[in-house]
Amino acid sequence: MTSFERSARLYDAVYRARGKDYAREAARLRALFPTPASGRPLRVLDVGCGTGEHLVHLRDATRVAGLDLDATMLAEARRKLPDTPLFRADMRRFASRRPFDAVTCLFAAIGYLCGEGDVRRALGCMAAALRDGGALLVELPLAPEQLAPARPSALRARCGDAEIARAADAARERDRLLIRFEYSVRSGDREERFTEEHSMLSLPAELYLRIARSLGLRARIDASWPSGGGLLVASRPAQGTRARTRSVRRRGGAVAQSGDGKLDPGAGLRSRRSAPGASASTPTIRSAARPSP
């Protein structure tokens, strides 16, 4: 897993400079959320929430929560969202005591996992956190056929009184895209230089569809999502529909299962305490085990 220990404070400024439009993406996500029950706000969980910028744009009409494994990114999110429940947890090993209306995993955060097995576990946890009729929305990393020949790139941005220069280079290695970022951060007469290396999983979009469907979800890919990798749009059928689907599957043969046939949403150790202001009605996230390095 990649650490953003030194770049987390710069993250929003860098991606603003790249033209990322969180408000527009949030509006598109809202159009895919299920219809709320009368008089009740939707409950939305953002998995791999990073600095919380999507949550900032979703919180007006929804009751939001987030989780991320990186403590420095969560610190940035908590600074923006002091009254929002935010948890340090591994997307492969978490569970919620109450289901959510929608679960999102954006900006290709799922691409930081180690392989197909991890993707199955993460999607299993997300699916298990959904209510009947709930929506799962996962922004996918670029698939192998979408990876263009890597070319060096550079950008400049400002963060307060700091001037940021970031150079990037990438190389493809089997099913991963290896990206190296070199930062220069100048503030007054001080300059800080550091390097980050990111390893992003690149799997066919069809694989995510198969996994989602094996978890009992209806699923499709929205190829028009701005990132280029597409958006997995999945939903848990309403209870009556699920019963009919199980009946058809029983008549037709064995039900498809993921991985070793088990859904492992996690149990045991609680995550870090939620942010101040979290009410007793807020779904509580639990983390199953100490995350892998």
Secondary structure as UniProt FT lines:
FT   TURN            5..7
FT   HELIX           8..10
FT   HELIX           11..17
FT   TURN            18..19
FT   HELIX           22..32
FT   TURN            38..39
FT   STRAND          42..47
FT   TURN            50..51
FT   HELIX           53..58
FT   TURN            59..61
FT   STRAND          62..68
FT   HELIX           71..80
FT   TURN            82..83
FT   STRAND          86..88
FT   TURN            91..92
FT   STRAND          94..96
FT   STRAND          100..105
FT   TURN            107..108
FT   HELIX           109..112
FT   HELIX           116..128
FT   STRAND          130..139
FT   HELIX           144..146
FT   STRAND          153..159
FT   TURN            160..161
FT   STRAND          162..173
FT   TURN            174..175
FT   STRAND          176..187
FT   TURN            188..189
FT   STRAND          190..201
FT   HELIX           205..214
FT   TURN            215..216
FT   STRAND          218..222
FT   TURN            223..224
FT   TURN            226..227
FT   STRAND          231..235
FT   HELIX           239..252
FT   TURN            259..260
FT   TURN            276..277
FT   TURN            280..281
FT   STRAND          285..287
//
